[in-house]
Amino acid sequence: MRRSMTIGILAAATAIALVGCSGGGGGGDAKTKGPITIWYSNNPAEIAWGKQMVEAWNADNPDEKIKAQEIPAGDSSEEVISAAITAGNAPCLIFNTSPAAVPQFEKQGGLVSLSEFKDGDDYITKRTGDLATQYASADGQYFQMPWKSNPVMIFYNKDLFAKAGLDAENPKLSTYDDFLTASRAIVKSGAAKYAIHPAPTSEFFQSWFDFYPLYAAETGGTQLVEDGKATFDTDEGESVSELWRTMYDEKLAGQEQYQGDSFLDGEAAMAIVGPWAIAVYGDDVNWGAVPVPTSEGTDAADTYTFSDAKNIGLYSACENQQTAWDVLKFATSEEQDGKLLELTGQMPLRADLTTVYPDYFAKNPAYEAFGDQASRTVEVPNVTNSVEIWQNFRDGYSKAVIFGEGTIPDFLKDTAAKIDTLAAAN
């Protein structure tokens, strides 16, 4: 689930550049009602959620029934969606639309603006709260419904921390100095080969699970690009980059790709993961979770992180767009969001999440920290050339931070300049 974003988005972006805005099909009248087709994710928990949602809708709406299926197989869901847009046969709704792919799908002509519906903006902003603005396009319209997030935190292995002589119940990990001290103790003691082992590979999305969460925390919620300009050529960007460079220089983090799950296998004592990991690791790892560190140790209640969100798109080939909008609202209602939480452990992008579902978090205390963290998340920027921007960042980061070539200031300056150009392109 965590790695659902694949390099296939890059291929999809290339395809979009070739077809321009010619895709998307004829589309339908936004006021038309009738049967619709939807796609949802192919992981078991979301299939279970999707099936019960469809059954509940169909039982009460016999003239506007949903026909649902898992997203078709392909190299990536983004490639599949892009091809469907081009062919003009995309379904009405696709659940798990990636925010990083939305600018490309929008450019391709594949998405309907939800702001065109009479209650579109009001519904989105009321449900999602202040975080909704991160999902708006440059013109202020919403071409995606903020749906669910997996806010990432630091998972740590309590047994390995104890083996390294660290406090396993109240670990000191909030500042960069504390994080480095703990990391050095883990490696020096032999408790684990590495303190942490984020994927050091070159895919554009990998920076969402090393640099970006810490950058979000260090800046108090700044995106990589804001107002059409890169934001990271700053003291904060340098501080985060230098921390990670030290981790790699001192072999506290691995520079080679690990074939498997480094945290589950005990090869690393920490991991940057979202609430999906609770069910995955279960009783196999004696784990704890804390917010990502900041240079000075920001209070947990004020710490931001990366959202790892997946959203819902309403696609322009849809003939019965009013029904699609009504279904979209039904699928993100308080009742259905509660079922999503119960069945998947993922956090609905809903304002005041922990107060809306107090019983769930009382019964599932392992998820409570993630529920609280969900209100302080940073999304990937909704900007043109999103994938290319992240790929440029990853290329520069890999060279300077992971492999120690060149200086951090040069990496930040040069990469910011490239990203400014990409963000300004139409």
N, C-alpha and C positions, 0 to 999 in steps of 0.2 A: 504494500500500500504506500509506504513512504517513498518508494522509488518509482511511483507510477509515472512520473515525468521522465521521458526518455529522449534520446537523441533523435527520435522520430519527429519531434516537433520541428527540428531544424530542417528535416526533409520536407515537412509540411509547409514551412515558411518558404522554402525554395519553390515548391509547387505553386504557392500563392503568388509569388513574384512573377511566375510565368503566365498565370491565367488572369492576373489583375483583378478587376472587379466584374468579370464576366460571369462568375459562378453565382450559385444561390437559387436558381430556378425562378419560377414566376411568382411564387408567394401567394398569399391569400389575403382576403379582406380581414382586417383586424377585428371586425365585429361578427364574423362568421362563427357559428357553433356547429359541432358535429364530432364524429369519431376522430381520434388522433393516435399517432404512434410515438412511443418514447423509447429511448435507450437508457439503460442504467449500467453501473459498473458490474464487473464479473467476479468480484470477490464474494464469498459466501454470506458474510454479514450484510452487505448492501443488497444482495439479491433477496435475502429474507425481508429486509425493509421494503424494497421495491415491490415485491409481490403483495405484501399486506396493504401497502398504500394503494396499489392498483385495484385490489379487490374491494377495498373500502369505497373508493371513488365509483367504481362500476356498479356497485350495489345500489347507489343512490342516483346514478345518472345513466339510465339505460339507453338514452338517445345520444350520448356523448362518450361512449365507452373508449377506454384506453386499450390499445394493443401494445404490449411491452415486450422487450427482449433485451438480452445482454448486448452490449456494444460488440459489433462483429470483430472477429479476430483480425489482427494485422500486426505489422511491425510495431505500431504504437496506435493508441486511440486517436491521437492527433492526426496521423496520416489517414486513418479511416474517415474521420470527420471531414478533413479537407477534401478527400476524394468525393464524399457524398455531397458536399457543397457544390463542387464543380459539376457533378452529374445532375444536380438539381433534385436529388432524392433523399436529402437529409430528413430525419424524423422531426416532429414538432419540437420535442424537448430532448436534450441530452444532459443527463446528470453526470457530474464529474468533469465538466468542461474546465480545462486548466486556465487560470487567469493569465498565464504567460502567453497562451495561444489566442486569447480573445482579440488583441489588436490585429493579428493576422487574419483571423476569421472575419472580423468586422471589415477589414480592407477588401477581403474577397467578396463581400456582399452577402455573407452567409448568415448574419445575425439580425434579428429584429430588435429595434430599440424598445426596451420595456418602458421607457419614458413616454412612448406614444400612447400608452394606455392611460385612461382617465385617472386612475388611482396608482399608476406605476411608481412614480417617485415617492409618493407618500407611503405606500406600502413598504418599499425597500428601506427607506430611511427610518420608519417607525420600528420595523422589525430588527434591523441591524444596528441602529444607533449611529454614533459618530464614526465608526469604522467604515460605514458605507461609502464615504467619499473616496476611499482608496480604490474602489471598484468602478468608479465613474470614468468615462472616456474623456478625452481632451475637451470636447464640446459640452461636457456636463451631463450627457445622457448615459443611461445604464444599458449596456448591451450584454449584461450578465447579472444573474441574481446571486448575491452572496449567500452561500448555502452552509458550508461546514468547514471547520478548520481543525488542524492538528498542531496546535502551538508547541513548538519544540522547547525542551528543557534538557538539562544534564541528568541523564541516568547514570548512577554509579553502583558498582558491585560492592555491597557491604562486606562480603567475605574477603574480597581482595583488599579492601581498604583496611580491614582489621589485620590482615596478614602483613600489610605494609606499616603497621603501627599507627594508623590514622584512626580518628574517631569515626566509627561507622554510622553512628546514629545522628551526630551533629557535625558533619564534615565542614572544614573551613575551605570553602570554594568560591566565596563571593567576590574576592578581589583577584586581580591578575597575579599579584605576588602569592596569594594563598593558593591559587590554581597551579602555579608553577611549583610551589613547595610540595604540594600533594603529589603532583605528577612526578617530580624527581624522586620522592620517597617510594612511589609505586615501582618505578623502573629500577632504582638502586636496590631495593629489597628483593627483587625478582618475583614480586607478587604477580606481575603481568609483564609481558614483553613491552607493551606500550601503555601509557596512561590513557590515551584516546587514539582512535584510528579512523577519522573521517575519510571517506573515499578520496584518494589523491588523484583521481582520474580527471580527464579533461572535459567531460560533458558539461555543457553550459550551466546545468541546474545544480551541480555539486556545491557551488558557493552558497547555496541556500542552507547548507548543513555544516558550514564551518565559519566563513567570514560573516555572512549576513545576519544570523541571530545575534552575534556579539556586537555587530555594528548597530543593529536596531536598539540593543540594550544600552550601548555606550552613548548613543545620541538621543536617547529618550523618545525613539519612535520615528526616525528619519528614513525615508526610502532612498534607494540607490540613486534615483533620478527624481528631481522635483522641479517643477516649472521649466521643464525642458533642459535642465542642466544636471550634470553629475554632481553629487553632493560629497563624495568620499575623499576628495583631495584636501583633507583637513587634518587637524591634530587627532581627531577621533578615528578617522580612517587609518592614520599612521599607527596609532596606539594598538588598534585591533590587529593590524597586519604584523606589527613587530612582535606581539604576543605569539601569534601563530608561527612566525619565522623562528622564534626562539624554541618553540615546541619541536619544530622539525630539525633545527640545527643541533639540538641536544638529544635527538632521537627519542623524544618523549611521545612523538606521533610518527606513524609509519609513512614512508615515502613510496612504498610499493603497495599495489592493490592486494587486498586480502580476499581470497576465494572462500567466501562464507560470511558468517556474521561474527565479526571480531568480538563484540560484546557478549553474545551468547556463548561463544566458544572459550571465553576467558583470555583471549589474546590481548584484549584491552580492558581496562578497569572502568572506563567511562564511555558514553556515547551521547550524541545529540539526537534526540528522538522525540516523537509526539506521543499522544495517549494511545495510539494504536499498539504501541510496544507493550502495554500492560498485559493485553491478552496474548501477545506473541511470546513474551518471556515468561509470564505466569509464575509458576513455581520452579522453573528451571534456573532462575537467577534470583538470588536474594538481593533485591535492588532497592534503591532509594532515588528520589528525584529532587533536584534543586534548580532554581533559575540559572540561566547562563551568567557567567561572571562579567563584571565591569571593572574598570581600572581602579575605582575607589570603593567599590562594594555598594552599589545602589540597593536600597531596601527592596525586598522581594515584591512588595505591594506596588512599587513604581517601576519595576523592570519590564521592558518590552522584549519581544522576540519575534522570530519569523512565524507567519501564520500557517504555512503549508496548506492553504485552502484549496478546495475544489468547489466549483460553482455550477449553476444551471444556465444553459443557453436556450433561447427560443429561436429556432432556425427559420430562415426566410422562405424555404420551400413549403412550409406548413400552410395547408389550406384553411384550417379552422383555428385561426390564431386566438380568437376570444376564448375558446375552450382551453387551448394550451395555456393561456394566461390564468384562467380559473384553476386549472390543474396545478400550475406552478404555485399559486397561492395556497391551495389545499395541501400540497406536498411540503410546504414550509410553514404550515400552521403550527400553533402551539402544541396541538395534539401530535401531529406527525413529527415535529422536531423532538418531542419527548420520546417517541418510538425510535427515532434515529439514534438518539443518545443511548437508549437502553439496548438496542440491538447491535450497534457498531462501536460504541465508546468514543465516537468522534463528536466534536463540539459544534452544535449548530451556531451559525453566526447570528446570534440573537443578543440584543442588549440585556444586561442583567441576568445572564444565563444561570448563575448559581441561585439567584432568588426566585427565578421562574420554576426551577426544578429542585427545590430543596430536599425533597424526599429521595430523589435519585442519588444526590451527592451524600446524603446521610447514610444511605445503604451501601454506597460505593466510594468510601473515603479516598481510595487510591486515585480517583479521578478528580477529586476536589481541587487540587493545586492546578491541574490543567484547565478546569472550568474557570478558575479565577484568572489564570494567565490568558485565557481566550479574549479577555476584554482589553488586553494590551499587546496587540500584534501588529506587525508590519507586513504588508503584501508586496509582491513584485510590482514595480511601477507599470501602470497601464499606459504605455507609450508605444509609438511606432517603432518598429524594428526591435521589439522586446527581446527576442531570442538572440539576435545578433549582438545586442548590447551585452547580454549576459555572457555570451561566448567570448567577446572581447575582454570582458572583465576576467573571466576564468583563465584565459590564455596568459594575461599579464600576471595574475595572482599565482598561477602555477609556477611560472618562471621565477618570479621574485621571491615569493613566500615559501612555497613548498620546496623548491630546489635551490634557493638562495643565490640566484643569478641577478646581478645588478643591485641597485639600491631601492629601498621601499619608496622614498620620495619620488624617484624617477618613474617607478611603476605607477604610482598614483597620478602623477601629473600627466604622463603620456596616455594612460588609459582613459582618464577623464576627458582629455581632448578628443580622443576617438569617439567616446560615447556621446559627447556633446554634438558631434557631427551627425551621428546616427539618430539621435533623438530629434534633431532638427529636420531630418529628411522626411519627405512626404511619400 
